Amino acid sequence: MSPLDIQLVNRKIKLIEEDLSRLSEFKNITFSKYAADEMTQLSVERLLERIIGRLIDINYHVLKEKHNVLPKDYFESFVKMAEVDEVEEQLTKALAQSVGLRNILAHEYDAVDPAKIHAAIPLALIQIPQYLIQISEKL
């Protein structure tokens, strides 16, 4: 087990916060405007994909280096973060659902449901900062 790289975690947190700031520009967009603007959809999708990917990176690093735990998949990385008491369970359960969204965004663009992506914006803006705070408090 190598030591936890706090600089790496903090860098990922900073990048997530920057993308959350960009995502917040879309927090009040109506679904009809969102659905009618392909560039907005692409921007939101890419921001969410990057944010979720970086959360997964943090999970894997913290679990491996701090707890010597290697989750079997991305979903389990969130579950394990609660099990090792890094993040509260209710929040990890909510964010674990984002893994499916990330996989669709990364691999199955034809299956993207604009309504689900639009609904994910306010959830991400509320839940992810809470997650980052809890991670930071444990560093």
C-alpha positions as CSV (number, residue, x, y, z in Angstrom):
1,M,0.0,0.0,0.0
2,S,1.5,3.3,-1.0
3,P,0.6,6.6,0.7
4,L,-2.4,8.6,-0.2
5,D,-1.5,11.3,-2.7
6,I,-3.3,14.3,-1.2
7,Q,-2.1,16.6,-4.0
8,L,-3.7,14.3,-6.6
9,V,-7.0,14.2,-4.7
10,N,-7.0,17.9,-4.2
11,R,-6.2,18.5,-7.9
12,K,-9.1,16.2,-8.9
13,I,-11.4,18.1,-6.5
14,K,-10.3,21.4,-8.0
15,L,-11.0,20.2,-11.5
16,I,-14.4,18.9,-10.4
17,E,-15.2,22.3,-8.8
18,E,-14.2,24.1,-12.0
19,D,-16.5,21.9,-14.0
20,L,-19.3,22.3,-11.4
21,S,-19.0,26.0,-11.9
22,R,-19.4,25.6,-15.6
23,L,-22.3,23.3,-15.1
24,S,-24.0,25.8,-12.8
25,E,-24.4,28.1,-15.9
26,F,-27.1,25.6,-16.9
27,K,-28.9,25.2,-13.6
28,N,-31.9,27.3,-14.5
29,I,-32.3,26.1,-18.1
30,T,-35.8,24.8,-18.9
31,F,-36.1,21.4,-20.4
32,S,-37.5,22.8,-23.7
33,K,-34.5,25.1,-24.1
34,Y,-32.1,22.3,-23.2
35,A,-33.7,19.8,-25.6
36,A,-33.7,22.4,-28.4
37,D,-30.0,23.2,-28.2
38,E,-27.6,20.5,-29.2
39,M,-24.5,22.5,-28.1
40,T,-26.0,22.9,-24.6
41,Q,-26.7,19.2,-24.5
42,L,-23.2,18.3,-25.6
43,S,-21.7,20.8,-23.0
44,V,-23.7,19.4,-20.1
45,E,-23.1,15.8,-21.1
46,R,-19.3,16.3,-21.3
47,L,-19.2,18.2,-18.0
48,L,-21.1,15.5,-16.2
49,E,-19.0,12.8,-17.8
50,R,-15.8,14.5,-16.6
51,I,-17.1,15.2,-13.2
52,I,-18.3,11.6,-12.6
53,G,-15.1,10.2,-14.0
54,R,-13.0,12.3,-11.6
55,L,-15.2,11.3,-8.7
56,I,-14.5,7.6,-9.6
57,D,-10.8,8.4,-9.8
58,I,-10.9,9.9,-6.3
59,N,-12.8,6.9,-5.0
60,Y,-10.3,4.4,-6.4
61,H,-7.3,6.3,-5.2
62,V,-8.6,6.7,-1.6
63,L,-9.9,3.2,-1.4
64,K,-6.7,1.6,-2.7
65,E,-4.1,3.8,-1.0
66,K,-5.8,4.6,2.3
67,H,-7.8,1.4,2.9
68,N,-6.2,-1.3,0.6
69,V,-9.6,-1.9,-1.0
70,L,-10.0,-2.4,-4.7
71,P,-13.7,-2.2,-5.8
72,K,-14.9,-4.5,-8.5
73,D,-16.5,-1.7,-10.6
74,Y,-17.3,2.0,-10.6
75,F,-20.6,1.5,-8.8
76,E,-19.0,-0.4,-6.0
77,S,-16.3,2.4,-5.6
78,F,-19.1,4.6,-4.2
79,V,-20.5,1.9,-2.0
80,K,-17.1,1.1,-0.6
81,M,-16.5,4.8,0.2
82,A,-19.4,4.6,2.7
83,E,-18.2,1.2,4.0
84,V,-14.8,2.6,4.9
85,D,-16.5,5.7,6.4
86,E,-15.1,8.2,4.0
87,V,-18.5,9.5,2.9
88,E,-22.0,9.1,4.4
89,E,-23.9,6.2,3.0
90,Q,-27.0,8.1,1.8
91,L,-24.8,10.4,-0.4
92,T,-22.8,7.5,-1.8
93,K,-26.0,5.6,-2.8
94,A,-27.3,8.7,-4.6
95,L,-24.0,9.3,-6.4
96,A,-23.5,5.6,-7.2
97,Q,-26.5,6.0,-9.6
98,S,-24.4,8.4,-11.6
99,V,-22.2,5.6,-12.8
100,G,-24.9,4.4,-15.2
101,L,-25.2,7.9,-16.5
102,R,-21.5,8.2,-17.0
103,N,-21.4,4.9,-18.8
104,I,-24.1,5.9,-21.2
105,L,-22.4,9.3,-21.8
106,A,-19.0,7.6,-22.4
107,H,-20.1,4.6,-24.4
108,E,-23.6,4.7,-25.6
109,Y,-24.4,8.1,-27.0
110,D,-27.5,6.8,-28.9
111,A,-29.1,5.8,-25.6
112,V,-28.8,9.3,-24.0
113,D,-32.1,10.5,-22.6
114,P,-32.1,14.3,-22.6
115,A,-34.7,14.4,-19.8
116,K,-32.4,12.3,-17.5
117,I,-29.4,14.5,-18.3
118,H,-31.4,17.7,-17.7
119,A,-32.7,16.2,-14.4
120,A,-29.1,15.4,-13.4
121,I,-27.9,19.0,-13.5
122,P,-29.5,20.2,-10.2
123,L,-28.7,16.9,-8.4
124,A,-25.0,17.2,-9.4
125,L,-24.9,20.8,-8.2
126,I,-26.2,19.8,-4.8
127,Q,-24.8,16.3,-4.2
128,I,-21.3,16.5,-5.6
129,P,-20.1,19.5,-3.6
130,Q,-21.3,17.7,-0.4
131,Y,-19.3,14.6,-1.5
132,L,-16.2,16.8,-2.1
133,I,-16.6,18.4,1.4
134,Q,-16.7,15.0,3.0
135,I,-13.7,13.7,1.1
136,S,-11.7,16.9,1.9
137,E,-12.5,16.6,5.6
138,K,-11.0,13.1,5.7
139,L,-7.8,14.0,3.9
